[in-house]
């Protein structure tokens, strides 16, 4: 698999907030070879990076690429056929300019960095693709908030992609998720080491606050069933240590449970690779996104879209529910755009799009090959009145056994 990585300086960039910076650098990776009409843009999730495939990255600190089971030679997004591009979004900390980057005077931006929106991500990706010589895309694919990013392409550049795929996403967050994101941000901003976002030249960073924010996120990403199956009420092993956070004296009397140990482990890994200010910026961008902004409703927002759409949702995902995806599918139908909503039975919660590639891969592969008429995304028993490709297709074992 031919791969490339780098950083492109897009020059002055005007943010949706009205602020600007003199130089926006965007870090990216590409896989496969470009033949003029085979480019697939992949939009990463909240704390993901441009390292979507391959084997880890010194830039991101990831031991393993985040969608390695989906992207690569012979995989669902086959790099023998497609030229895959993944770009780190503005505001992140994996090579694209963000709060942890230096401004033109050599000072770290910190919270002086402009507020970022999903629209800023989309526009930066369009500009990057222009620099790479990529015009119309074969597809835009994204998961979680990356799925919102993909939807924004259908709205903002309606004739720039043949296919749009939004996986485990929605047109906007609901109130419960907004509330949990707000608590996560307060965990960071109430950490005394956050220091108003100016901690880069200090010995201590707000690692406790960031760790708590990440733990809240992990609880959001798992389903009740998956947590019960993984952890139950079991106590951690004899060698497990309860030293990640300060503990009250009475805690030693009670068991340190598997679920606590898991959350502490995930938090410890995360604070080593991610920036606290970036977490604030990116969660606010996700919370702010509303597909219908500037339009009467979602259908009007995608009315100019000239391609086809695939929505993948998971029954155990309460972060972005199947009902939210079906509402979004209805908007595409109302706008006259061919769309398939494929529901996957899963107990893995929001993380399913990352941990169950065997369920995500077949409908994704077929859609990229044949659009809404792809075998694994088309339900022949769907309501005939829903229109071409307008089916709400629950997953059946037979879809993957042929």
Number of C-alpha atoms within 10 A of each C-alpha: 12 11 15 12 15 12 16 17 16 15 11 12 17 16 19 15 11 8 12 15 15 13 15 21 24 24 25 24 19 25 26 21 18 18 11 13 15 19 27 28 25 25 30 26 20 18 20 21 28 27 30 29 23 17 12 16 17 9 14 19 17 17 10 15 20 22 20 17 20 24 22 22 16 11 16 22 24 19 25 15 16 24 25 27 27 24 29 29 34 30 28 27 26 30 23 24 24 30 29 26 20 14 19 11 7 8 11 19 20 20 17 12 21 21 22 24 24 27 19 21 22 22 19 23 24 19 15 22 18 12 13 13 11 20 15 19 20 23 26 28 28 24 25 23 30 27 27 31 32 30 30 25 26 28 21 17 18 19 16 20 23 21 26 32 28 27 29 30 31 29 23 19 20 14 10 11 16 17 12 16 21 16 15 23 22 16 20 27 20 14 16 13 19 23 16 14 20 18 18 17 8 10 7 12 21 22 21 23 24 29 27 22 24 26 22 18 17 17 17 20 19 21 23 17 14 15 16 13 12 12 16 14 14 13 16 18 12 7 6 12 11 17 9 14 10 8 10 7 7 7 10 10 7 8 14 19 17 18 19 16 20 15 19 21 14 15 23 17 14 19 19 11 15 19 23 27 27 22 23 25 22 23 20 19 20 23 20 16 20 18 23 17 11 10 11 9 13 23 22 18 24 27 18 17 26 18 19 23 30 26 27 26 30 29 20 24 25 20 24 27 19 25 15 20 25 22 15 23 27 22 21 24 23 17 17 19 24 24 32 32 29 28 22 22 17 21 19 23 26 29 22 25 25 15 15 15 16 13 18 22 20 19 28 25 20 19 26 25 14 12 25 26 18 19 18 22 31 26 23 12 9 15 12 11 8 14 14 16 26 27 27 24 22 17 19 13 9 8 15 14 6 7
